[in-house]
Amino acid sequence: MADKIKVYSAQWCPHCRRLKSFLDENKVDYDTVNVDEDKEASKLVESINNGMRIIPTMVMPDGKSYTNPSNDELKKILEL
């Protein structure tokens, strides 16, 4: 089974809800990691974003990451 996209987010984050809604609407398979509940995930997000915990952070199966991409950016990234 291929790796899935990972979305690092938090329940209180409106940008995270937007990103996940976009993925759901476009039937994109992904896993969600809550940075408030997973300390290691929070550290990973900080390492990706120069020490800042910026969410949503999306990590592709190939390791490439995107921080708070817009819906238009998501269309390009996911070739939709």
C-alpha positions in Angstrom: 0.0 0.0 0.0 1.4 3.4 -1.0 2.0 6.1 1.6 -0.7 8.7 2.1 -0.5 12.4 2.3 -0.2 13.5 5.9 -2.0 16.6 7.0 -0.6 18.1 10.3 -3.4 20.1 11.9 -5.4 21.0 15.0 -9.2 20.9 15.6 -9.3 24.7 16.4 -7.6 25.7 13.1 -9.9 27.1 10.4 -7.2 26.8 7.7 -6.9 23.1 8.6 -10.6 22.6 8.2 -10.5 24.3 4.8 -7.7 22.1 3.6 -9.2 18.9 4.8 -12.6 19.8 3.3 -10.9 20.5 0.0 -9.2 17.1 0.1 -12.5 15.4 1.1 -14.4 17.1 -1.7 -11.9 15.9 -4.2 -11.7 12.4 -2.8 -8.0 12.6 -1.9 -6.8 10.0 0.5 -4.9 11.4 3.5 -4.1 10.9 7.1 -4.6 13.6 9.7 -2.1 14.1 12.6 -3.2 16.4 15.4 -0.2 18.5 16.5 -1.9 19.3 19.8 -2.0 15.6 20.7 1.2 14.4 19.2 4.4 16.1 20.5 6.6 14.5 17.9 4.3 15.7 15.1 4.5 19.2 16.5 8.3 19.0 16.5 8.2 17.8 12.9 6.0 20.7 11.8 8.4 23.1 13.5 11.4 21.6 11.8 9.7 21.9 8.4 8.7 25.6 9.1 11.9 27.0 10.4 11.1 26.6 14.1 7.5 27.8 13.8 4.4 25.6 14.4 2.5 26.7 11.3 -0.5 24.5 10.4 -1.9 23.1 8.2 1.3 21.5 7.0 0.9 18.9 4.4 3.6 16.3 3.7 3.4 14.3 0.5 4.4 10.6 0.2 7.7 11.7 -1.5 8.5 13.9 1.5 7.8 17.3 -0.1 5.9 19.6 2.3 3.5 22.5 1.8 2.5 24.9 4.5 -1.0 26.3 4.4 -1.5 25.9 0.7 -4.5 27.7 -0.9 -7.1 25.7 -2.8 -5.7 26.9 -6.1 -2.2 25.7 -5.0 -3.7 22.3 -3.9 -5.2 21.9 -7.4 -1.8 22.3 -8.9 0.0 20.2 -6.3 -2.5 17.3 -6.7 -3.0 17.9 -10.5 -6.8 18.2 -10.1 
